[in-house]
Amino acid sequence: MVPVAMPQYTSFKTLANGSTGYYWTCPTLYRKAGCPYRSAALGVNLSQKELYEAAGVWNGRLEEWRRERSDARVEPDTTRYGTVEWLMNAYLKHSSFLERVSEFSRPDYKRVLDRVCDVVLKADKTGNGVRVGDAKVGQIGVSTAEKIYAEFGATRTGEKVLTYCKAMWKRMQPHHPELFRPDTPNPWEGVTLRRRKKATKGHVDRETVYAFANGAIEHGRGELAAAAVLAFEWLMRPSSIGAGYAPWTGYRASDHPDKIRLKHRKTDELALHPLEYADEETGELVKLYEDAEKVLALTPRYGTSIVTKKNGQLFGDGTFLAHEVREMADKLRDEGKAVPAGFSLDKCRHGGMTELEEMGLTEGQGRVLSKHKTAAAYRGYAKETEKRVLEATKARFGRSEQPKNMNEIKGRKTGKKA
């Protein structure tokens, strides 16, 4: 017997412990059509209201994907077959793109490649401008690719232009070999990437994060406090937090009462973080995120996600959420709280990543927590702080003594033994 009325695309099953688990599953028709959403656990022993709210998040995402796909579906223009713009549109709908690029990153590809198509180059003979999107794929050689790249130069967008175009040529050439130049099938491989001085993003430490969190709670904005804690402790991106990838149903659920389950939107990676463990010597339960859980206990449950607006709606891609956090940080600083100028969720996350390195974790251990897929992506987050330099120097001379856990860190700061 079905315990509650079931929303669209949901199912349930009785778990081993006798509780009822609820699940959302994307229809096969849409999965075959390239929908990035597959399935999701909605929670255990949900009320009808909780079930509809949880399923509504995923049904909303599916509907948004269907709407975008419908808007993008146009009749093919055979007169433009073989142009760079035609290649771009074909690539963005091809399985070689959909299977390799996450749903989170796809809009950025479209934005950058649109800008490439809109670049106007001067023709050699006539002197009239030629739009790159109107040119034939076979007309793009190394020298032309270099001119296109020069329009963007040594910028982050320029790096994306080179990376995205190189990938597009590589993935599509086997499917339409007749369109590409036989001498240089991928002209973008001949373009030299210009070096640029990358700005180093700031970070905040543990004390600063909790100064903001406690201040936000005092002002009745527990959801902003929770956002800062999620970014620092569990290394979530602001876009994942704002889009509802940290649900209440993932926090100490009946099937994992000692863990918090989160998802990273950009990498589509699921993270299951332990919240406590039993001490091997005493058998006592040791809480790992005691301060974070105190913040979550004071966070109002406006919706199915830990961080939502007061009306239960999600913040979206994180832009509005970031704005709300900045405003709260400015207010707390004006009140004399220890919250620096420029406080942001990005800095909270970078601070958490930096703490991993300050604690002496190996790269493998750090990536287990952050869920970065590559070592290169992981390494760019931890900052070269004075503490890291000191610990490295002490280790060099055999005088390193790393704290064992967060309780010991707190003990060092207060002068008490953990």
N, C-alpha and C positions, 0 to 999 in steps of 0.2 A: 504493500500500500504506500502510495506517495505521501510523505509527511506534510508537504505544503504544495500549493499550486506552483508549477514549474515555469519559469520564464523561457523565452525562446533560446534554443541551442544549449540548454543545460540538462544535466543528468545527475543522478545520485547513486551511491552504493553504500552498503553497510560495511563498516571497517571491522577489523579484527577485534577491537575493543568494544564493539557494539554501538559505537556512535555512527552518525550518518554524515558522509562526506559529499559535498556538492562540487560539480565541475562544469566548466563551460568549454565547448568544443566547436571550433570553426567548421562549417559544412564542407564536405569534400569538394563540392563545386567551386567554392571560393579558394580553397587551398590550391587546387590545380590551376586556378587562374592567377596565382601568384600572391595571394593574400599573405602578409607576413605573420599574421596571428594564427597560432595552431590550437593550443588548449591552455587552460589555466585552472588551478584549484581555487575555488571560491571560499572555502571554509568548512567548518565542521559544526553540525547541530545549529544551523542558522535559522532564525525566525524568517517568516515570509518576507518581512520588510527588508531584513539584512540580505536575503538571497536576491531579491529584486534589485537592490542597490548595487550589490557586487556584480551581478550579471549585466546590469545596465552600463557599467563602465566598459565591458568588453563588447557588448552589442553596439554601443556608441562608437567605439573604435572601428568595428567592422563596417558600420553604416558610413562613417567618414571615408574609409577606404573605398567603398563601393561608389560613393559620390565622386571622389577624385578620379577614379577609374572611368566613370561614365563621362565626366567632363573632358577627360583627356582623349576619349575615343572619337576620332574624326575619320571621315572618308579619306583613304589614301590619295595623295596627289601624285599621279604617275608622271606628271611633267617635272616634278622635283626629285624624282628618283635618282639617287647617286650623289645628291648634294650633301654638304656637311651637316646641314640642318636636318635633312632626312635621316642621315646616319645617327645623329643624336637622338631623334625621336624613336628610331628603331632600337637603339641601344638601351634606352631607359625602360623599354617594355620587354626587352629580351631576358630570357632566363639567366644568361651569363651575367647580367647586372643584378637581377632580383635575388639570385641565390648568393651573391657575393657581397652585396651592399645592404646593410641593415635598413629597416624602415625609417629609423631616426635620421640617417645620413642622406637619404635619397633626395629630399628637397634641396640640399646644398649642392648636390651634383647638378640638378636641373638649373639652379640659379647660376652657377659658375659656367656651365656649358652654354646657357643662353647668352651670357656676356661674351663668350668666345664667338658665337655666331653673329653677334652685333658689331664686332670689330670691323672697321672699314679700312681696307688696304688700298694703296694707290696702284693702278695698273701701270705696267712698264711702258706701253705704247701710247695709249689714249690719254693717260693722265686722269681718267675718271676713277672715282672710288669704287672698289669692289667689296661687297659685304661678304665676310667669310662664310656665313651660313648659306649663301647663294652659290658659292664656288663648288665645283665637283671635287669629290674626295681625291681623285687622282691628280688634281692640280696642286695639292698640298705636299710640297717637298720640304726638305730640311730648312732651306733658307726662308720659305714662307712660314713654317712653324716657328722659326726664330723671331720673325717679325711680329707674329701674333703674340708670342710670349713677351716680347719687348714692350707691348702695350700695357702689360701689368707689372713687369719688372720684378725687383727683389722684394716682393711683398708676400704675405701669407696667401693672398689670392693667386699670385703668380705661381706659387708652389702647387696650389690646387689645380690650376690650369694645366700645368705640365703633367701632374700625376693623373688627373682625370682623362685628359686627351690621350695620353700614352696607353691607359687601360682600355679606352674605347676603341682605339685602332687595333690593339692586340686582340680583344675579344671578338670583334666583328669581322676581322679580315678572313678567318676561316669560313665564315658563312656567306660572304660576298666577295670572293677573291678577285672577281672581274673588275671591281670598282677601285682597287688599290694599285698603286704604282709597283711594278715588278722589281724595280731597282731599289726602292726604299719603301717596303710595305708599311713601316712604322717610322715616319719622319721625326716623331717626337723623341725617339731614342737618341737622335743626333743633337738635341738641344741641350746646352749646358746650363744647369741650374745656377743662378747667381746666389752668392752668399748674402745673407742679411743678418743684421744684429737683432736677435730675438729678445723682446722685452721679457723680463722675469716677473712672473706673477707673484704677488705677495701672499703671505700666509699668517694665520693667527694661532696662538697656542691654546692649550687646554683651559687655562684659567680665563682667558679672554672669551672663549666660546661659552663657558658657563656663566660668566658675568653677564653676557648678552642674554642667555637663556633665562636666567633668574629674573633679570630686569623685564624681559618680555612677558613672563608669567605675572609679574606684579602689575603690569599694564593690561592684563586680561587677554594677552595674545599668545596663549600656550602653543598654538599651531606654528608660530614663528620660532619659538624656542625649540620645538621638536624638529623643525627643518634644519636648524643649526646643528643639533645633536646628530641627526641622521647623516649630515654631510661630513662632520668631523669623525664621529665614532665608527660609522659603517661605510664611509667613503662614497656616499651616493652623490651623483651629479645633480645640480639644481633642477635640470630638466626632468630627471627621473622622479624627484621628490614632488615637483609640481604636477606631474602627469599621473600621479596615483600609483606609483610602483612600490610604495611602502604601505600596504594595507593593514588594517587592524587585525584582519584574519590571519596574518602572518606572524603576529606577535604572541608568543606563548600559546599557540593553538594546541588543541587536545592531542594532535598527532606529533607535536614537537614542543611540549610545555617548557622546555629549558632552552629554547632557541628563538631567534627572530629571523623570519624568511623575507628577503627583499629581492628585487629584480633590477638589473641595470639596463635601462632602456636602450642605450647606444649599442652595447655589445650583445644584448639579449641573453645575458648570463644571469642565472639564478644563484643567489648567495644565501647560505644558511649559517648564521653566526651563533655560536654557543653563548649563552648568557651566564652560565655558572658551571661549576664542576665540583666533584667530591675530592677533598684533599686525601692523598694516598696514606698519609701518616695518621691523621686524626679522624678521617671520615666525615669531617664537617663540610657543609656546603659553602663554597666560596663564590660570591657574586663578582662577575667580571666587569659589568657595566652598571654599578650601583647608582652612580650619579645620573647616568643617562636614563635609567628606569624611573628615577624620581621625577625627572622632567616629563617622561611619558605618562606617569601617573597623574600629573597635573595638566595634561593636554586634553582639551575638550573633544569629545567624539562627535564632530559635526556631520561626518559621513563615513563611508567605508574605508577611506584612506586616512592615514594618520594626520596628514597635512591637507586640509581643505579650507575653503572659505566658510563663513558662518552659515551660509545657506546650503552647505553640503556639496557645493560644486567644486571641481578641481581648479587649480590655478593655471593649468595648461602647460605650456612649454617651459615655464619657469621665469619668464621675463617679468610678469606682474608680481610674482612671489619675490623675486630679487629686489624689485622696487619697494615692496612692503618691508623687507628686511632692512634695506638702507635707511628708510624713514625711521624705523624703530631704533636703529643703531644711532642715528643722529639725535634722536630724542633722549636716549640714555646717556649719550656723551654730554649733552647740554645739562643733564642732571648731575653730572660729576661721576658717572659710572666709568669703570675701567674698560671702555669700549673705544678703540682707536678710530680715527677717520678712515673711511674707505672700507669698513667692515662689510664683508659679503659672504654668501654661501660658498662661492668659489674659494675664497681664502680659508674658510672652515675646512673644506675638503683637502686643500693643499696642506693645511696645518696637520690634518690627520695623517696624510701620506708622509709628511716630514717626521712626525712622531715615530712612525714605523722604523725609519732609518736611524733616528736618535736612540731607539731602544735596541739597535743592533740586530734587527731581523735580517735574515738572508733574503735575497731577491725572490727566491721561490716562496718563502713564507709571506712576504709582502704581497705577492701576486695572488696567493690563495685568498687573502683578505680583500684586495682591491678588485679582483676579477679582471685584471688587464690581460688581454690575449697575447700580447707580445712584450718582450723585455724592454724594447725601445720605448714603447708607450709608457711603461711603468717608470722608467728611469727619469723621465722629464719632470716628475712631480715633486720629489723630495728636494728641499732647499739645502744649500751648503751653509748651515747655521754654525755659529761659534761652538755650540755644544758638540756637534758632529766632529768638528776639527779637533776639539779637546779630547774627545773620547778616542779618536783615531790616533792621536799623539800618545795618549796614555797606553793604548794597546800596543803601540810600537815599542814602548819601553817596559811592557809587561806589568803595567799598573792599572789595567782596565778592570772596572767592577760594575757591570751592567745591572741595573735593578731588575728583579725577576718579574714583577707585575705592577699593575696600576696602584695597588694598595701600598707597595713599597715606595712608589713615586710620591704618593700623598704623604707618606711618613717622612720622607726626606724634606718635603716642602714645609711641613709643620714642626719638624724636629722630633716627632714621635716615632716609635717603632711600629711597623706594620703588624 
